[in-house]
Amino acid sequence: MSKSKPFPEIPPGLMKRLEEAFPDRVLRGSDSSAPEDWYRQQGTQHVMDLLRKQYEKQQERQVHVPTAT
């Protein structure tokens, strides 16, 4: 069994821009109610959740990296 590759580092500027472009929201009644729109929004949120989780892990690792003195 092979090891999975580590997730690539996400630059802070990219994460900020993605958060602006794809805010965490649910389609409202006034939005399009076509099933395809709901599925697309759900998929987008799933990807953003994955990226947020990886970005948070990345930030935690950077905080816990010992500095050489």
NORKAGI-V680920 format. One record per residue. RES is the residue in one small letter. PSI is psi in radians with two decimals (none if undefined). Layout:
RES & PSI
RES & PSI
//
This chain:
m & 2.32
s & 2.66
k & 2.60
s & 2.59
k & 2.57
p & 2.62
f & 2.35
p & 2.62
e & 2.43
i & 2.03
p & 2.48
p & -0.68
g & -0.67
l & -0.79
m & -0.72
k & -0.79
r & -0.71
l & -0.70
e & -0.66
e & -0.73
a & -0.58
f & 1.25
p & 2.70
d & 1.79
r & 2.87
v & 2.51
l & 2.38
r & 2.94
g & -0.55
s & -0.30
d & 2.93
s & 2.39
s & 0.25
a & 2.39
p & -0.64
e & -0.64
d & -0.70
w & -0.76
y & -0.73
r & -0.79
q & -0.72
q & -0.73
g & -0.73
t & -0.79
q & -0.62
h & -0.78
v & -0.75
m & -0.66
d & -0.75
l & -0.82
l & -0.71
r & -0.78
k & -0.80
q & -0.70
y & -0.74
e & -0.74
k & -0.75
q & -0.76
q & -0.67
e & -0.73
r & -0.68
q & -0.57
v & -0.63
h & 0.06
v & 2.10
p & 2.47
t & 2.49
a & 2.39
t & none
//
